[in-house]
């Protein structure tokens, strides 16, 4: 079955394609509740088998598992993430869309056979992700992430709320799924949606549908397009509401770990609508939207939806007095996670309450993806005279490209910056920054 929303935890052409808390927690974050007041969320890092298509033998994968396929929370919930590591390798939990202690800076890796309890806060409504990939390059099997949903305080006028988690797998001739960080030139490339090969998603005519696109691929930047449907309205990106806009040519571009929430209205009397994925080399079908056997929900589509409610991030940023820094996305200061040291020099520092403008420069030979932990950011226009109408936490830069981002320093502490090329064998690299 297609992976739909679960009940909330109680209490809680290439150019076109690319076109938590220090001291757990510092005073600038909302204080975490005491351990007794936090809602426990059991998580397990474990190995399991996954069948990646008809007629195939199951492949072993590593997975971050919860009691349900999607971890769904209430905004404002104080959480106790109880991670049990059933794998033979230390694991570090990272979260997007959820405030957690920064891995390797505050949060220590969880050893094989060990358990750890991590305080967390569901402060933002939106679509997020939890995963164990920080220390998993070159592991015996690829790792699967856990989709995370934090509901808006008020219910939205949508008929369907669908998680659409895209994952990629490289399968050797012997059927073994290869983890990223190692060469896999002769391996077969497969994509799944919610762990299934080309699932059908049944929808009623004129249904207002919220599709939560999540790029769970290890390295690939992807574009997702619903064939014959151009009215794909982007409502949120990377766990933050956006000023609604129509996706260009109906395609949504996502870097690894990126999320986009879109609203669509299911047409009436249409043949199945293929959902296509383009990874810069080819377009391929990965799922279909199909008409259900039930009659249309209404005689005509709903009126255009208003913007999603704000998560409280500022509408404007004062760039005139911003702290400015530059960060080159390669070089000897970047280290793989196994060689990372919190005693290394920070990439930059700033005082809380200031705006930071950070120039990200990709001088590597290929496309590089950067993920900023701890701070959603705005992508600035070329002249720094404005910004795109959305927030991000992950950005892909083509070779030779420099992009400027800006963010308010509301949370103090030390946070990671991840950088990696988009080739399967590319290592994940780390630096860190500090907000005082």
QUIGIDA-V775614 format. One record per backbone hydrogen bond with DSSP energy under -1.0 kcal/mol. NH is the residue of the N-H (numbers start at 0). CO is the residue of the C=O. Records with the same first field share a line. If there is no record, write none. Layout:
NH=CO ; CO
This chain:
8=71
11=8
16=12
17=13
23=20
28=25
36=33
38=77
40=79
42=81
43=64
44=83
45=62
47=60
49=58
55=52
58=49
60=47
61=141
62=45
63=143
64=43
70=146
72=148
73=11
75=121
76=73
78=119
79=38
80=117
81=40
82=115
83=42
84=113
85=44
90=109
93=130
95=128
98=120
103=106
105=101
106=101
109=90
112=84
113=110
115=82
117=80
119=78
120=98
121=76
122=120
125=149
127=147
128=95
129=145
130=93
135=132
137=179
138=135
143=61
145=129
147=127
148=70
149=125
150=72
157=155
158=207
159=207
161=209
163=211
165=213
166=191
168=189
170=187
171=175
174=171
177=169
180=423
186=183
187=170
189=168
191=166
192=195
193=164
195=192
200=287
202=289
205=265
206=203
208=263
209=159
210=261
211=161
212=210 ; 259
213=163
214=257
215=165 ; 213
221=253
222=277
223=251
224=275
226=273
228=225
231=229
232=262
233=244
234=260
235=260
236=239
237=258
239=236
241=234
242=388
244=233
246=231
249=246
250=247
251=223
253=221
256=214
257=254
259=212
260=235
261=210
262=232
263=208
265=206
272=288
274=286
275=224
276=283
277=222
278=281
283=276
285=274
286=274
287=198
288=272
289=200
291=202
296=204
318=316
321=318
322=354
324=356
326=358
328=360
333=330
334=429
338=335
343=340
346=431
349=433
352=408
353=350
355=406
356=322
357=404
358=324
359=402
360=326
361=400
367=396
368=419
369=394
370=417
371=392
372=415
376=391
377=405
379=403
380=385
383=380
387=378
389=387
391=376
394=369
396=367
399=361
400=397
402=359
404=357
405=377
406=355
408=353
409=407
412=434
414=432
416=430
417=370
418=428
419=368
421=366
425=422
428=418
429=334
430=416
432=414
433=347
434=412
435=349
